[in-house]
């Protein structure tokens, strides 16, 4: 007896493809946002880097939400040194590898978290997401008001809502929204303003911080941090609009499946192509705003 065919959920592939595309574009903005002062057209370069880079911040959260929905020119010695460090941490030469450690941590956590998710009501899940939502403003509280809150101090970094914070919130958000049904009208009515508020907060905040003389790397990342309220406002509409994908054409469905299967390979190798890609764009005199 033939086993029943399990139909592929196309919108999962759409979310994965969108996240992968945004991630590559996000990293393609790095040579713009971290261009050295004194470089040609530095003001315009950084403007376009901020404009496009801010729009791409939903990339990693979309990957994590999908996980929640599904499961719930160096020298050889220097290169070898960086490779040898990978089991301990990423380096400046493989900065995108930080995501691998994130995924490892989430997968270690999922068996424990999923046991609660399986038994929790949607109301209980909402309360978890509300607590997580409060933690999304902590980066701004810690920077503008005080570095410590809710019991955290020099000898304790685990404050009261610590266990509700971080990317595990995106895990639950993806699981929760997987079963949420919004009409197209509601998705657009709520989603467009949400994305606009999130985007302009991200963009203007990043431009403000990087305009401060002598800004530090943590300052530059303040409004770009993935676990922030403004990024969540961008992520939710994208996730919900992807759910509207209703592809009937079998060839397109197969193409989406094949593209997303290549995702990990693209993730591992794309960063090597960014520098040469930017040099090629500039050699071809592609307009600055289109180079990324």
Helices and strands as residue ranges (DSSP letters): H 10-28, H 30-33, H 42-55, H 58-71, H 76-85, G 95-97, H 98-119, H 122-135, H 138-144, G 162-164, H 168-178, H 184-210, H 217-221, H 229-242, H 250-261, H 263-283, H 288-291
